[in-house]
Structures are given as C-alpha cells and as structure tokens.
Amino acid sequence: MKISIYSLLGYAALAAAQATQTISSIPSGAPVVDLGYAKYLGYVNDTSQITYYRGIRYAQPPVDELRWRKPRPIEAGNTFNGATLNATAHAPSCYQSAPYYVLLKFPGSGTPIPSSEDCLVLDVLVPNHPQSDRLPVVVQIHGGGYTQGNTESYPGDRLTWSSNGSVIYVAIQYRLGIFGFLGGSQIADNGVLNAGLLDQRAALEWVQRNIAAFGGDPSRVTIWGGSAGGGSVTYQLTAGNAYDVPPFSAAIAEYPWWQPLLNQSQQDTQLFTALRLSNCTSVACLRSLSAVDLGTLGQQVQNVSYPEAQGYGSYYFGPVVDREFVRDLPSQAFKKGNFYDVPIMLDRDAYEGFSFSNASETTQMEQVIDAQQIFPYAGPAFFSRLYQLYPREAFNSTFYQRVQWFGDFIINCPTALIASRAVDSVSNSSAVFKLTFAAGTETHAATGAFLASRDIAWSAGNNNATLAQIMTSYWTSFITTHDPNPGRVEGAPFWPSYASGGNGSIAEGEGVGFQTLGVKYSEIVVEGDPDVSARCDFFSSNEYVVRN
C-alpha cells in the first residue's frame, strides 16, 4: 500500500523514541491531535484514506497496587506534561492465555505475542476526508473468551474506508484472563471484580471526553463486539442496572457469549488455585509477582482446572456477578428491563456450538459427562428434559447433537431473549434488529470475514465480495443512523425490525411475530426467529442452572 512520505521517512527517526513515546521533532505535515493533557502523532495512509492513531492510553497502567483495581483515568495522573507522543505503532497486547482444551486442539494458540501489563490502550481510525467535523463513532470491543484478543482482532480498515468519510473507528484493549477476571472474595474485598469490564467502561468514558478532538461526535457512539466482545456489549448495556446515562447511543452485539458465570464458591476455588500454584497466601502476594509470572500463573490455573472446573467449550475466566457493575445474571437483567434504552442490533451464526464441541466424543455417555461438567448444578430432571428437546435421533451424530444444544444455550437463545426484551422495554421498539448468518463457514464468528479486514479491496478472507459489501453497508448504516436500511448498498434486501412481524406475514410456528434477516449462501430472506422456541424457553427457565 502507498503510505504518505512523511510516514515512511519519519519511522526510522521515530523508532528510537518508541521507548519513551515522546516525539521531539514532528515531520512537516504530519497529523497531530491535541487532547489537552498530551498531543498524539499519527500517520496517514493514502490508499485506505485513513489517518491512524495507535496505542493511545485511556487509563493509567494497572500495575503493582493498581492490579485488580478500578482503572484510573489517564488525565488524572500521567507524566506527559503536554508532550507530543508517538501513536504510529501498535502497542503491546494485554497478556493472553487460553483454556487448556484450546491448547490441546490448537497447539499454536499458546504461542506468545508481544504483551504488557501496561496495555489499556486504544486505536483511532479517522477518515482522511470526513463528511463533517462531528462524525458518528463505533467502538470495537474485541472477543477472545475474555482471555485473548487485542485492537487488531477485528480490523476496522475496510469498514472505515467503505463508509466514505462517515465513521470514526475505535478499537480498545482491556485486561484479560487472570489480570482482568480473577474472582474470589479476597479480590472483591481488596480490589474489584470484573476489572476487564471496568476497563471497557473507562475506554468508553475516555471516548466521551476526547473523541471530539479527532472529529467525532460523543453523542453518537455505537459499541460493537462479537463473541466475548458481544457478551461485553451486553454487560455494558446492563452496567449497574443501567441507572445512569450511558457513554454510548447504540449497541451491536454479535453472537454474544453468555458462558456460565462462576458463583461465589467457584470463584473462591479459582482464587485458591491461583494462590496455591504461586505459593502465595494473599492478594498482596499476587500483586508482588512480575507480570510475566502472573501471566504464566493464569495459564496454569486454566490447565489444572480442566475439565472438572471448566467444561469443554467454556472459558474459566470471565465476568461474574459482583452486585455493583454486574448486579445480576445477564438473563435476569434483560428480563427485568435493567438495560440502557438504545437501539440494538444482534446476530448469530448457524452453527455456534461447532467450534466448542469435542469431535472425539462418540458415545452418549461421554456427552452426558461433558454436559455435567458444563452444568455442575443440574440434576436428573434437567438432563431428562434436555435430551427430550434434543433427541439423538434428530441429529446425524452425537457430535452435532451436542453442537446444537451448546450453541443454543450459550449464544442463540440469549439473542432471542435480548431482542424480545428490548422490543418490550426500549422507547422505540422498531430500533431492534436481528440477523441469522448461514453463509461463509457458518460457524462461530463467520460474519467476521465479511465485516473486518485490513484489506480495503476484500481480496482475502472471504469468497463473496458482494455479500461483504452488503453486510458492511448494513453495519455502517446502523452506526450512522441506528437503522441498517437507509445506507445499505443497492440491491441489499430490506432488513425489518425484530418486532415488525406482528402483521402475520410469517408462517405459523415457532418464531411467529419476530422477524430476522436470514443470510444464506445464495439469498437473503426475512424469516421468523428460529430461537423463539421451546428449547430456548427451557434454557431461560433454567438460567440459575446454566448460568449460575
């Protein structure tokens, strides 16, 4: 790609400044944004027509005594002194880890990447030719099971370019794994639970304070995430029972990951395991460990907790009910209407459970043992009804039987619950949209190949550039208008609101009255929501069994 000349010539001189991030000499014509407490030097890409600002801190480094503490605004404490800081290179990721079954299935997933505990940063992508000086903003909260991911997990280059100067794209990082989601009563008493979710909120608040300097409109901020990022979007929607004004105006939750939340006993077991493996007896001792040692410890905790404490397909670190930021199970929060009144867009893929099911299980007994590890508080009546609703003869293998019920409980059914409750609770019931995606791989995160790319030409990542254009136009339209339709490309079918099926246009049966957009290999059709069903009613009525 063609890069502006000062971006290339400046890199060699800037490399030496990377350690301190302070720039003493700014190349002529280089983009600099002034945030008051500091200035940031970005770089321009003439091909993508985007100006990039990388690795901007939004909170103070959460190190030493700030481990497992609420993030502190960067403006409230820094050593910048109004200096110009380098924002032309990617910052290190937050420390990564993975469930043990993932390491067994994908050995390369444990390969270290450049990481740092000083990782509370974000990237800002600004169109070179903005349509106005107050553009709508989308903030990407990456997925990765709350243990993996970074600002580049869901690249926004293509979407920003295709928006024709109408969108600013922000990607954030937040503490992961043991750093961001270690549970236990000692953490609650001497710190905070859900530090990673609090980081996300701090990033959104930073956007409110500072995005105008980049040409963004803080009153038009859409949060967007998939998988654990989609789950994070739902936790931001229900934050503190949604008692205040949210730092966003709309939300996109893609395949929202609602894994079981560890209860108090399980959290204390998790913490005790970390203390035992580290030869520590207190949180203070854990705070004294080096970042590398704590990162290693986080992986060790996951390794020894599989499979008894962490069933196949779930992640051991993640959000918990803390009675403050997460005041209730997410299902309960939505049932009670305790979420922000904003337009919502949801999607899920056709085979959400595929990537999280063990293909080596060939007998029904193996699957039952597997299910008991995922649902440790379930009794005989629960499993009897589960297999009545998912009879083995309805599937071509034990594997696909498991694929279906796992995908239903962890993602598919939550999308129907969120959508239906939003229709009942938000002030504009027409501002709720849902899509089911049966194209691409059809498995978890299949939409990513059609929405996220560094390549503005879509020359790699998917085999259907037309569908990529359609999907991107729906998303851009929702970000800019809170409706996927006004800005959709020519030929893209109309996407009806979720509640618009009350006219009886959908065939009788499950899902009647709720309209979703069904994206398939060869067509895009309006159809009833397949997740409004007896199966999802079963999981909803057993939420304290499947979610703790």
HUFEN-V659722 format. One record per pair of residues at least 4 apart in sequence whose ideal C-beta (glycine too) atoms are under 6 Angstrom apart, sorted by the first residue. I is the first residue (numbers start at 0). J is the second residue. If there is no record, write none. Layout:
BEGIN
I & J
I & J
END
This chain:
BEGIN
0 & 46
1 & 45
1 & 46
2 & 6
2 & 7
2 & 44
3 & 43
3 & 45
5 & 9
5 & 26
5 & 28
5 & 29
6 & 42
9 & 13
9 & 26
13 & 85
16 & 22
16 & 85
20 & 84
20 & 85
21 & 82
22 & 40
22 & 83
22 & 85
25 & 29
29 & 40
30 & 41
30 & 43
30 & 50
31 & 38
31 & 40
32 & 39
32 & 212
32 & 213
33 & 38
34 & 209
34 & 212
36 & 74
36 & 79
37 & 79
37 & 84
38 & 83
39 & 52
39 & 55
39 & 84
39 & 86
40 & 83
40 & 85
40 & 86
41 & 50
41 & 51
41 & 52
41 & 86
42 & 51
42 & 87
43 & 50
44 & 49
47 & 156
47 & 160
47 & 455
48 & 127
48 & 160
49 & 124
49 & 159
50 & 125
50 & 127
51 & 124
52 & 86
52 & 123
53 & 86
53 & 88
53 & 89
53 & 122
54 & 86
54 & 90
54 & 120
55 & 86
55 & 120
55 & 121
56 & 73
56 & 120
57 & 73
57 & 119
57 & 121
57 & 202
57 & 205
58 & 70
58 & 73
58 & 119
58 & 201
59 & 71
59 & 73
59 & 76
60 & 117
61 & 65
62 & 116
66 & 286
67 & 186
67 & 190
67 & 194
68 & 190
69 & 191
69 & 197
70 & 197
70 & 198
70 & 201
71 & 75
73 & 77
90 & 120
91 & 113
91 & 114
91 & 115
92 & 112
92 & 114
92 & 149
93 & 118
93 & 172
93 & 174
93 & 175
94 & 114
94 & 178
94 & 294
95 & 147
96 & 146
96 & 176
96 & 297
96 & 298
97 & 101
97 & 102
97 & 108
97 & 146
98 & 301
98 & 314
99 & 301
99 & 302
99 & 305
100 & 305
100 & 311
101 & 105
101 & 108
102 & 109
116 & 290
118 & 172
119 & 198
120 & 172
121 & 169
121 & 171
121 & 202
122 & 150
122 & 170
123 & 169
123 & 213
124 & 155
124 & 159
124 & 168
125 & 167
125 & 213
126 & 164
128 & 164
129 & 134
129 & 164
129 & 214
130 & 164
130 & 165
132 & 214
133 & 216
134 & 167
134 & 214
134 & 215
135 & 166
135 & 219
135 & 478
135 & 479
136 & 167
136 & 210
136 & 215
136 & 220
137 & 168
137 & 221
137 & 223
137 & 478
138 & 169
138 & 222
139 & 153
139 & 170
139 & 223
140 & 199
140 & 224
140 & 228
140 & 231
141 & 148
141 & 152
141 & 153
141 & 228
142 & 148
142 & 225
142 & 226
142 & 227
142 & 228
143 & 147
143 & 148
143 & 227
144 & 227
144 & 314
145 & 180
145 & 227
145 & 314
145 & 316
145 & 317
146 & 175
146 & 176
146 & 314
146 & 316
148 & 152
149 & 172
150 & 170
150 & 172
153 & 451
154 & 451
154 & 452
154 & 453
155 & 159
155 & 168
156 & 453
157 & 161
157 & 452
157 & 455
158 & 471
159 & 166
159 & 168
160 & 455
161 & 471
162 & 166
162 & 475
165 & 479
166 & 478
167 & 215
171 & 202
173 & 195
173 & 198
173 & 199
174 & 178
174 & 179
174 & 194
174 & 195
174 & 198
175 & 179
176 & 297
176 & 316
177 & 181
177 & 297
179 & 194
179 & 195
180 & 195
180 & 316
180 & 317
181 & 186
182 & 261
182 & 266
182 & 269
182 & 319
183 & 266
183 & 267
183 & 270
184 & 267
185 & 189
185 & 282
186 & 190
186 & 192
187 & 192
189 & 282
192 & 319
192 & 321
193 & 318
193 & 321
193 & 324
193 & 325
196 & 234
196 & 318
196 & 324
199 & 231
203 & 246
204 & 246
205 & 209
206 & 210
207 & 217
207 & 246
210 & 215
210 & 217
219 & 248
220 & 247
220 & 248
221 & 249
221 & 478
222 & 232
222 & 235
222 & 247
222 & 250
223 & 251
224 & 228
224 & 229
224 & 231
224 & 232
225 & 229
225 & 253
225 & 254
226 & 254
226 & 256
227 & 256
229 & 252
229 & 253
229 & 254
229 & 255
230 & 255
230 & 256
230 & 257
232 & 250
232 & 252
233 & 252
233 & 255
233 & 329
234 & 318
236 & 250
236 & 338
236 & 339
237 & 332
237 & 337
237 & 338
238 & 324
239 & 324
240 & 326
240 & 337
241 & 337
241 & 338
241 & 339
245 & 339
248 & 341
249 & 341
249 & 342
249 & 481
250 & 341
250 & 343
251 & 344
252 & 345
253 & 346
254 & 347
254 & 348
254 & 410
255 & 413
257 & 329
257 & 409
257 & 413
258 & 313
258 & 314
258 & 317
259 & 546
259 & 547
260 & 319
260 & 320
260 & 546
260 & 547
261 & 265
261 & 266
261 & 319
262 & 547
266 & 319
272 & 300
273 & 300
274 & 279
276 & 299
277 & 296
279 & 284
279 & 285
288 & 292
288 & 293
301 & 315
304 & 308
304 & 309
304 & 315
305 & 309
306 & 372
309 & 313
309 & 315
310 & 372
310 & 373
311 & 357
311 & 369
312 & 355
312 & 405
318 & 325
320 & 325
321 & 325
322 & 326
327 & 331
327 & 332
328 & 546
330 & 542
332 & 337
333 & 338
333 & 416
333 & 417
333 & 420
336 & 424
340 & 425
340 & 426
342 & 430
342 & 481
343 & 421
343 & 431
344 & 432
344 & 477
345 & 414
345 & 418
345 & 433
346 & 434
346 & 436
347 & 351
347 & 410
347 & 411
347 & 414
348 & 436
348 & 441
348 & 443
348 & 445
349 & 437
349 & 441
350 & 441
350 & 442
351 & 406
351 & 410
351 & 411
351 & 443
352 & 356
352 & 402
352 & 405
352 & 406
353 & 402
353 & 442
354 & 442
354 & 443
355 & 405
356 & 401
356 & 402
356 & 405
358 & 398
360 & 365
360 & 366
366 & 397
366 & 401
370 & 374
374 & 544
374 & 545
376 & 544
377 & 381
377 & 544
379 & 383
381 & 544
388 & 534
388 & 537
389 & 400
389 & 404
391 & 400
394 & 399
394 & 400
395 & 399
401 & 405
406 & 410
406 & 411
407 & 411
407 & 412
407 & 534
408 & 538
408 & 545
411 & 530
412 & 530
412 & 535
412 & 538
414 & 530
415 & 528
415 & 530
415 & 531
415 & 535
418 & 431
418 & 433
418 & 497
420 & 424
421 & 425
421 & 431
422 & 428
422 & 431
422 & 497
422 & 498
428 & 498
429 & 496
430 & 481
431 & 496
431 & 497
432 & 483
432 & 494
432 & 496
433 & 497
433 & 515
434 & 516
435 & 515
435 & 517
436 & 445
436 & 446
436 & 518
437 & 441
437 & 519
438 & 518
438 & 520
439 & 445
439 & 448
440 & 445
441 & 445
446 & 450
447 & 451
448 & 460
448 & 461
449 & 461
449 & 466
449 & 467
449 & 470
450 & 470
452 & 460
454 & 458
454 & 459
457 & 464
457 & 467
461 & 467
468 & 488
469 & 488
469 & 491
472 & 487
472 & 488
472 & 491
473 & 483
473 & 487
475 & 486
476 & 480
476 & 483
476 & 485
476 & 486
476 & 487
477 & 483
480 & 485
483 & 494
484 & 493
484 & 494
487 & 491
492 & 523
494 & 516
495 & 499
495 & 514
495 & 525
497 & 513
499 & 514
500 & 505
500 & 512
500 & 513
500 & 514
501 & 512
505 & 511
505 & 527
507 & 511
509 & 531
509 & 532
510 & 527
510 & 528
510 & 529
510 & 531
511 & 527
513 & 528
513 & 531
514 & 525
515 & 528
517 & 524
517 & 526
518 & 523
530 & 535
538 & 545
541 & 545
542 & 546
END
